[in-house]
Amino acid sequence: MSYEALLALLNSRFVHCFIYKTFTSYKNIFPQLNQSTIQAIPVPSDIFTAQDELQNLVDRIKHFSKEIEIAVSEQEKKLLAAQIISIDSEIDQAIYDLYGLTAEEIYLIERGVR
């Protein structure tokens, strides 16, 4: 698996929700993260089929992040940030598809991760 695909998976709403719901113990505030926590994250068996798509999306986010750093106007920065948010949503949808989540399951994740 490419680093970018792994990065997309680990930063997805699904994994965020999984970690929060599975490993949060201290007053529902802080998930306890360590090597065994990371190893417990279920990786879809067919993630390799989406690896190129995920890598492309992560590369686009990296590109727009660099563009924000050199952007002069606030309007340009806001536009670039909106593009990053949009790509992040595409990544989340790709991850949901890999896990075969239903619309109801996606709704619960989206509602629970804010």
WOBELZI-V510292 format. One record per pair of residues at least 24 apart in sequence whose C-alpha atoms are under 7 Angstrom apart, sorted by sequence separation. I is the first residue (numbers start at 1). GAP is how many residues later the second one is. D is the distance in whole Angstrom. If there is no record, write none. Layout:
# WOBELZI-V510292
{{I GAP D} {I GAP D}}
This chain:
# WOBELZI-V510292
{{61 26 7} {57 30 6} {57 34 7} {54 37 7} {5 46 6} {8 46 6} {1 47 6} {2 49 7} {5 49 5} {4 50 7} {5 50 5} {8 50 7} {4 51 5} {47 51 7} {46 52 7} {4 54 6} {44 54 6} {44 55 6} {12 79 7} {13 79 6} {12 80 5} {8 83 7} {9 86 7} {17 92 6} {14 95 7} {17 96 6} {13 100 7}}
